[in-house]
Amino acid sequence: MGMSVCDVVIPCRDEAAALPIVLADVPSGWRAIVVDNGSTDGTADVARALGAHVVTETRPGYGAAVHAGMLAAEAEFVAVIDGDASMRLADLVPMLELVRSGLATMAVGRRRPMGRGVWPWHARLGTQLLATWIRRRSAFPIHDLAPMRVCRRTDLLGLGVEDRRFGYPLELMLRAAEAGWTVQEIDVDYDRRAAGTRSKVSGSVRGTARVVQDFARVLR
């Protein structure tokens, strides 16, 4: 089998119920890399049965999982998307085209909630505050924290992002700005996560507070 058009890294912790929905949507010629980050619900087995390449990352944290996926990726272009089925892999295709064509070093998604209650107020407010801060600091025209994104693998690894927790997307943006990247944002549908799964971030005010703590560490 030849090299994939784009490797899509899907960090997962207990997303077995969501993966059949997520992996039904893999674009033609792309390879799905599911990073199992401490699941206890058989996430890895489900991912393998659905044809994904599975990587195990025992260090807990979003950044740790994403980084492990990047090291396992081989394609020129890499994408990242959550494994909870709240966003669709198909929406990564126009992002890849922006990067491939040279219009952007990185293309990112801007979540558009598909109904009431999809995006809890505390999570949305935290995202808006941080996105505003990044816009001012970097001049990137963004309104979200890149919940899904596409760029070249070598570009990303070259940034040397160090955060291994939830501060990863923020540090990625700040380092990309310092490196002179161009970033373009595309609207993407944002729906309820799959039944039987629970958000590690926006599922509770405490989860959101933990993320803010991780962001504050990056900003120090």
C-alpha positions in Angstrom: 0.0 0.0 0.0 1.3 3.4 -0.9 1.7 6.4 1.4 -1.5 7.9 2.6 -2.7 11.3 1.3 -3.0 12.5 4.9 -2.6 10.7 8.3 -5.3 11.7 10.7 -4.4 11.4 14.4 -7.3 10.7 16.7 -6.5 11.0 20.4 -8.9 8.7 22.4 -9.6 7.9 25.9 -12.7 5.7 26.4 -14.2 6.4 22.9 -15.2 2.9 21.9 -18.8 3.9 21.5 -17.9 6.8 19.2 -15.3 5.2 17.0 -17.7 3.4 14.6 -19.2 6.8 13.7 -15.8 8.5 13.5 -14.1 5.9 11.4 -17.0 5.4 9.0 -16.0 8.9 7.7 -12.3 8.4 6.9 -11.7 10.2 3.5 -10.5 8.1 0.6 -6.7 7.6 0.7 -6.3 8.8 4.2 -5.0 6.7 7.2 -6.5 6.9 10.6 -4.2 6.7 13.6 -6.0 6.1 16.9 -4.0 6.9 19.9 -5.3 5.0 22.9 -4.6 7.2 25.9 -5.4 5.0 28.9 -8.8 3.6 27.8 -10.6 1.0 29.9 -13.5 0.4 27.5 -11.7 -1.5 24.7 -11.1 1.5 22.5 -8.0 0.0 20.9 -9.7 -3.2 20.0 -12.6 -1.4 18.4 -10.2 0.9 16.5 -8.2 -2.1 15.1 -11.4 -4.0 14.1 -12.4 -0.9 12.1 -9.1 -0.8 10.3 -7.3 2.0 12.1 -3.6 2.0 13.0 -3.5 1.9 16.8 -0.8 3.6 19.0 -0.7 3.2 22.7 0.4 6.3 24.8 0.4 5.5 28.6 1.3 9.1 29.6 -2.1 10.8 30.3 -2.9 14.0 28.5 -4.1 15.4 25.2 -0.7 16.7 24.2 1.0 13.4 25.0 -1.6 11.5 22.8 -1.3 13.9 19.9 2.5 13.9 20.0 2.6 10.1 20.0 0.3 10.1 16.9 2.6 12.6 15.2 5.6 10.3 15.8 3.7 7.4 14.3 2.5 9.4 11.3 4.4 8.9 8.0 2.4 11.0 5.5 3.6 14.5 4.4 0.3 16.0 5.7 -1.2 15.3 9.1 -4.6 16.1 10.6 -5.9 16.0 14.2 -9.5 15.5 15.3 -11.2 14.5 18.5 -12.4 10.9 18.7 -15.9 11.6 20.2 -17.8 12.0 16.9 -18.7 15.6 17.6 -16.9 16.6 14.4 -16.6 14.9 11.0 -13.4 13.8 9.3 -14.9 14.8 6.0 -14.5 18.5 7.1 -10.8 18.0 7.1 -10.6 17.6 3.3 -11.1 21.3 2.4 -8.5 22.1 5.2 -6.0 19.8 3.5 -6.5 21.6 0.2 -5.8 25.0 1.8 -2.4 23.7 3.1 -1.6 21.7 0.0 -2.2 24.8 -2.2 0.1 26.9 -0.1 -2.7 29.3 1.0 -2.0 28.3 4.7 0.7 26.6 6.7 -2.1 25.3 8.9 -5.8 25.1 8.5 -8.1 24.9 11.5 -11.7 24.3 12.3 -14.1 26.8 13.9 -16.9 24.9 15.7 -20.5 25.9 14.8 -22.8 24.2 17.3 -25.6 22.2 15.6 -28.1 22.7 18.4 -28.8 24.0 21.8 -26.7 22.6 24.7 -24.1 21.1 22.3 -21.3 23.4 23.6 -21.6 24.1 27.4 -21.3 27.8 28.3 -18.2 27.4 30.5 -16.3 25.6 27.7 -17.4 28.1 25.1 -16.5 31.1 27.2 -13.1 29.8 28.0 -12.5 29.1 24.3 -13.6 32.6 23.3 -11.3 34.3 25.9 -8.3 32.3 24.8 -9.0 32.7 21.1 -9.3 36.5 21.5 -6.0 36.5 23.4 -4.3 34.5 20.6 -5.7 36.8 17.9 -4.3 39.9 19.6 -0.9 38.2 20.3 -0.5 36.5 17.0 -2.7 38.3 14.5 -4.1 34.8 13.5 -7.7 35.2 12.3 -9.0 32.5 14.7 -12.0 32.2 16.9 -11.5 28.7 18.2 -8.6 26.6 19.6 -8.1 24.4 16.6 -10.1 21.4 17.7 -9.4 20.0 14.3 -6.4 21.0 12.1 -4.2 20.1 9.2 -0.6 20.9 8.4 2.6 19.4 7.2 4.1 16.8 9.6 7.6 18.2 9.4 6.4 21.8 10.0 4.6 20.6 13.2 7.4 18.6 14.6 9.7 21.5 13.8 7.8 23.7 16.2 8.8 21.6 19.2 5.6 21.9 21.2 6.4 20.7 24.7 3.0 20.7 26.5 1.6 17.2 27.0 -1.7 18.1 28.6 -4.6 20.4 27.5 -2.3 23.4 27.0 -1.0 21.8 23.7 -3.3 23.6 21.3 -2.5 27.0 22.9 1.3 26.4 22.8 1.0 25.2 19.2 -0.7 28.4 18.2 1.9 30.6 20.0 4.8 28.7 18.5 3.2 28.8 15.0 2.9 32.6 15.3 6.5 33.0 16.3 7.5 30.8 13.4 5.6 33.0 10.9 3.0 30.5 9.9 -0.1 31.5 8.1 -3.4 30.1 9.5 -6.8 29.9 8.0 -10.0 29.0 9.8 -12.9 27.0 8.3 -16.4 26.6 9.8 -17.1 23.0 10.9 -20.3 21.4 12.2 -20.1 20.7 16.0 -22.6 18.1 17.3 -23.2 16.2 20.4 -20.5 13.7 21.2 -21.5 10.1 20.7 -23.9 8.5 23.3 -22.0 6.5 25.9 -18.9 8.8 25.9 -18.0 11.6 28.2 -15.9 14.8 27.6 -12.7 15.0 29.6 -12.7 18.7 29.1 -16.1 20.4 28.7 -18.1 17.7 30.5 -17.9 19.6 33.8 -16.9 23.0 35.2 -14.1 21.2 37.0 -12.8 19.8 33.7 -12.9 23.3 32.1 -11.0 24.7 35.2 -8.3 22.0 34.8 -7.9 23.0 31.1 -7.6 26.7 32.1 -4.9 25.7 34.6 -3.0 23.9 31.8 -3.3 27.0 29.6 -2.0 29.3 32.4 1.0 27.1 32.7 1.8 27.6 28.9 1.4 31.3 29.3 3.8 31.7 32.1 
